[in-house]
Amino acid sequence: MGDLLLVGCGKMGGAMLEGWLARGLSAGDVVVAEPVDALRPHMPGLRAVASTSDMARTPEIVVLAVKPQSMDGVLPDLKRFADEGAVFLSIAAGKTLKYFASHLGSTAKVVRSMPNTPAAVRQGITVATAARGVSEAEKKRCHQLLEAVGQVVWVDDEALMDPVTALSGSGPAYVFLLVEAMAAAGTKLGLTPDMAMQLARATVVGSGELLKQSSEPASQLRVNVTSPGGTTAEALKVLMAADGIQPVFDKALAAASRRSKELAG
């Protein structure tokens, strides 16, 4: 494998880097295009460059892990790699294949992906779509890189990336909000804030693990814990009412998907 260039090593880029190294990628095969002094003690052999112009050879894959608003500033220095056949793997929200073609050239080989923050503990899920010029072998290589931090799903229709962003990309925030809301409700019923938060966190984490390990769908797991006429059934009457949780999620995801389109221009 040729060099792998990682542009940006923040939370998501750093999580991906750690995942690659944990899966056996040699630190010597990775070049990071920003100072990574904090990571070096744990990753001997890692190479960092202040500028990509310092690189002597074209990387096989360029992973773009900078914030979307920073992308315009980094692409001009990277265009020469596109001209020389490098594959670009972007994890930036809202940046379309058309956007990259306008900055890197119409023949640039680009994979657009949308990971989520559980990638930090290698429990994420990433949805990806590829430009027409990306070969199956190149897609497979990108799949391997993304798979280091969780599951990977490919879509042919790039338009699906907006609802994907709304559901899985932004989804962890909804789960964290659920924990906050459950804890706040418990506090109102007389629990201490610390105890309410402990119960809410453990319940969501444990339920997620149960869902992961079970062969049953979420709907059946819900039924399994709902005794007729019991406390859970009473709560679900509220949550599953016509004005309950579903229309709230419908509106929330529609808003997020709409914003994703706006960010793409």
C-alpha positions as CSV (number, residue, x, y, z in Angstrom):
1,M,0.0,0.0,0.0
2,G,1.2,3.5,-0.7
3,D,1.2,6.3,1.8
4,L,-2.0,7.3,3.5
5,L,-2.4,11.0,4.0
6,L,-4.7,12.1,6.9
7,V,-5.6,15.8,6.6
8,G,-6.9,16.8,10.0
9,C,-6.5,14.8,13.2
10,G,-9.2,16.1,15.5
11,K,-11.7,13.8,17.3
12,M,-12.9,11.9,14.3
13,G,-9.7,11.9,12.4
14,G,-7.8,10.8,15.6
15,A,-10.4,8.0,16.2
16,M,-9.9,6.8,12.7
17,L,-6.1,6.9,13.0
18,E,-6.2,4.9,16.2
19,G,-8.6,2.4,14.6
20,W,-6.2,1.9,11.6
21,L,-3.2,1.3,13.8
22,A,-5.2,-1.1,16.1
23,R,-6.0,-3.1,13.0
24,G,-2.4,-3.5,12.0
25,L,-1.7,-0.5,9.7
26,S,1.9,0.6,10.2
27,A,2.3,4.1,11.6
28,G,5.1,4.5,9.0
29,D,2.5,4.3,6.2
30,V,0.5,7.3,7.6
31,V,1.3,10.9,7.1
32,V,-0.7,13.4,9.1
33,A,-1.0,16.9,7.7
34,E,-0.9,18.8,11.0
35,P,1.1,18.6,14.2
36,V,0.2,15.5,16.3
37,D,2.7,15.8,19.2
38,A,0.1,14.6,21.7
39,L,-0.4,11.4,19.7
40,R,3.2,10.6,18.9
41,P,4.1,9.0,22.3
42,H,1.4,6.4,21.6
43,M,2.1,6.0,17.9
44,P,5.9,5.7,17.3
45,G,6.9,6.1,13.7
46,L,4.0,8.4,12.9
47,R,5.0,11.1,10.4
48,A,3.6,14.6,10.4
49,V,4.0,17.4,8.0
50,A,3.1,21.1,8.4
51,S,2.3,21.4,4.7
52,T,1.4,18.7,2.1
53,S,3.9,20.4,-0.2
54,D,6.6,18.7,2.0
55,M,5.5,15.3,0.8
56,A,7.9,13.7,-1.7
57,R,5.4,11.3,-3.2
58,T,1.7,11.1,-4.0
59,P,-0.3,9.2,-1.4
60,E,-2.6,6.4,-2.4
61,I,-5.5,7.7,-0.4
62,V,-6.1,11.2,1.1
63,V,-8.5,11.2,4.0
64,L,-10.1,14.6,4.5
65,A,-11.0,14.9,8.2
66,V,-11.1,18.7,8.5
67,K,-14.3,20.6,9.4
68,P,-16.5,21.4,6.5
69,Q,-15.9,25.1,6.9
70,S,-12.2,24.5,6.6
71,M,-12.3,22.5,3.4
72,D,-12.0,25.4,0.9
73,G,-8.7,26.3,2.5
74,V,-7.1,22.8,2.3
75,L,-8.1,21.6,-1.2
76,P,-6.0,23.9,-3.4
77,D,-2.8,22.3,-2.0
78,L,-4.2,18.8,-2.5
79,K,-5.3,19.2,-6.1
80,R,-2.0,17.9,-7.4
81,F,-2.6,14.6,-5.7
82,A,-6.0,14.3,-7.5
83,D,-4.2,15.0,-10.8
84,E,-1.8,12.2,-10.0
85,G,-4.6,9.6,-9.3
86,A,-5.0,9.7,-5.5
87,V,-8.3,8.7,-4.0
88,F,-9.9,11.2,-1.7
89,L,-12.0,9.9,1.2
90,S,-14.0,12.7,2.8
91,I,-15.8,12.5,6.2
92,A,-17.0,16.1,6.1
93,A,-20.7,16.7,6.4
94,G,-22.5,18.4,3.6
95,K,-19.6,18.4,1.1
96,T,-20.9,16.8,-2.1
97,L,-19.2,14.9,-4.9
98,K,-20.0,17.9,-7.1
99,Y,-18.3,20.2,-4.6
100,F,-15.1,18.1,-4.7
101,A,-15.2,17.9,-8.5
102,S,-15.3,21.7,-8.7
103,H,-12.2,22.0,-6.5
104,L,-10.2,18.9,-7.5
105,G,-11.2,18.4,-11.1
106,S,-14.0,16.6,-12.8
107,T,-12.1,13.3,-13.0
108,A,-11.1,13.3,-9.3
109,K,-11.7,10.0,-7.5
110,V,-13.7,10.9,-4.4
111,V,-15.6,8.9,-1.8
112,R,-18.0,10.9,0.3
113,S,-18.8,9.4,3.7
114,M,-20.8,10.3,6.8
115,P,-19.6,8.7,10.0
116,N,-20.9,9.3,13.5
117,T,-19.2,10.0,16.8
118,P,-19.4,6.5,18.3
119,A,-16.5,5.9,15.9
120,A,-14.4,7.3,18.8
121,V,-15.0,3.9,20.5
122,R,-15.1,2.0,17.3
123,Q,-18.8,1.5,17.5
124,G,-19.8,4.0,14.8
125,I,-21.6,3.5,11.5
126,T,-20.6,5.2,8.3
127,V,-22.5,5.6,5.1
128,A,-20.5,6.2,1.9
129,T,-21.0,6.9,-1.8
130,A,-18.4,7.0,-4.5
131,A,-17.8,9.2,-7.6
132,R,-18.1,7.4,-10.9
133,G,-14.3,7.1,-11.4
134,V,-13.6,5.2,-8.2
135,S,-12.8,1.5,-9.0
136,E,-14.2,-1.4,-6.9
137,A,-10.7,-2.0,-5.6
138,E,-10.4,1.6,-4.4
139,K,-13.9,1.4,-2.8
140,K,-12.8,-1.8,-1.0
141,R,-9.7,0.0,0.3
142,C,-11.8,2.9,1.6
143,H,-14.3,0.4,3.1
144,Q,-11.4,-1.1,5.1
145,L,-10.3,2.3,6.4
146,L,-13.9,3.2,7.4
147,E,-14.5,-0.2,8.9
148,A,-11.8,0.4,11.5
149,V,-14.2,2.5,13.5
150,G,-17.5,0.6,12.9
151,Q,-20.0,-0.6,10.4
152,V,-20.0,0.7,6.8
153,V,-23.0,1.0,4.4
154,W,-22.7,2.0,0.7
155,V,-25.3,3.9,-1.3
156,D,-25.4,4.6,-5.0
157,D,-27.7,7.6,-4.7
158,E,-25.9,10.5,-3.2
159,A,-29.2,12.2,-2.4
160,L,-29.6,9.7,0.4
161,M,-26.7,11.3,2.2
162,D,-28.9,14.1,3.5
163,P,-31.4,11.7,5.4
164,V,-28.4,9.6,6.4
165,T,-26.8,12.7,8.0
166,A,-30.1,13.4,9.8
167,L,-30.5,9.9,11.1
168,S,-27.1,8.4,11.9
169,G,-24.8,11.4,11.5
170,S,-26.8,13.5,14.0
171,G,-28.4,10.6,15.8
172,P,-26.0,10.3,18.7
173,A,-27.1,13.7,19.9
174,Y,-30.7,12.6,20.0
175,V,-29.7,9.6,22.1
176,F,-27.8,11.8,24.5
177,L,-30.8,14.2,24.7
178,L,-33.0,11.2,25.5
179,V,-30.7,10.5,28.5
180,E,-30.9,14.1,29.6
181,A,-34.7,14.1,29.3
182,M,-35.1,10.8,31.2
183,A,-32.9,12.0,34.0
184,A,-34.7,15.4,34.2
185,A,-38.0,13.6,34.4
186,G,-36.7,11.3,37.1
187,T,-35.5,14.3,39.1
188,K,-38.9,15.8,38.9
189,L,-40.3,12.6,40.5
190,G,-38.0,12.9,43.5
191,L,-34.7,11.2,42.5
192,T,-31.5,13.1,43.1
193,P,-29.9,14.5,39.9
194,D,-26.9,12.1,40.2
195,M,-29.0,9.0,40.7
196,A,-31.4,10.0,37.9
197,M,-28.5,10.5,35.5
198,Q,-26.8,7.2,36.6
199,L,-30.1,5.3,36.0
200,A,-30.7,7.0,32.6
201,R,-27.2,6.4,31.3
202,A,-27.1,2.8,32.4
203,T,-30.5,2.1,31.0
204,V,-29.6,3.5,27.5
205,V,-26.2,1.9,27.4
206,G,-27.6,-1.5,28.5
207,S,-30.5,-1.3,26.2
208,G,-28.2,-0.5,23.3
209,E,-26.1,-3.6,24.1
210,L,-29.2,-5.7,24.4
211,L,-30.3,-4.5,21.0
212,K,-26.8,-5.2,19.6
213,Q,-26.7,-8.8,20.9
214,S,-30.3,-9.7,20.2
215,S,-31.6,-11.2,17.0
216,E,-35.0,-9.7,17.7
217,P,-36.0,-6.3,16.2
218,A,-36.3,-3.2,18.4
219,S,-40.1,-3.4,18.2
220,Q,-40.1,-6.9,19.7
221,L,-37.7,-6.0,22.4
222,R,-40.1,-3.1,23.3
223,V,-43.0,-5.6,23.5
224,N,-40.9,-7.9,25.7
225,V,-40.5,-5.3,28.4
226,T,-44.1,-4.1,28.2
227,S,-46.5,-6.0,30.5
228,P,-50.2,-5.4,29.7
229,G,-51.6,-2.9,32.1
230,G,-48.2,-2.3,33.7
231,T,-46.1,0.8,34.2
232,T,-44.3,0.6,30.9
233,A,-47.6,0.3,29.0
234,E,-48.8,3.5,30.7
235,A,-45.7,5.4,29.7
236,L,-45.8,4.1,26.1
237,K,-49.4,5.3,25.8
238,V,-48.0,8.8,26.1
239,L,-44.9,8.3,24.0
240,M,-46.8,6.5,21.2
241,A,-49.8,8.8,21.1
242,A,-50.6,10.7,17.9
243,D,-48.8,13.7,19.3
244,G,-46.1,11.6,21.0
245,I,-42.5,10.9,20.0
246,Q,-42.9,9.8,16.4
247,P,-44.1,13.2,15.0
248,V,-41.3,14.9,17.0
249,F,-38.7,12.7,15.4
250,D,-40.3,13.2,12.0
251,K,-39.9,17.0,12.3
252,A,-36.4,16.8,13.8
253,L,-35.0,14.5,11.1
254,A,-36.7,16.6,8.4
255,A,-35.1,19.7,9.8
256,A,-31.7,18.1,9.9
257,S,-32.0,16.7,6.4
258,R,-33.1,20.1,5.1
259,R,-30.1,21.7,6.8
260,S,-27.7,19.2,5.3
261,K,-29.0,20.2,1.8
262,E,-28.5,23.9,2.7
263,L,-24.9,23.2,3.8
264,A,-24.3,21.5,0.5
265,G,-25.3,24.7,-1.3
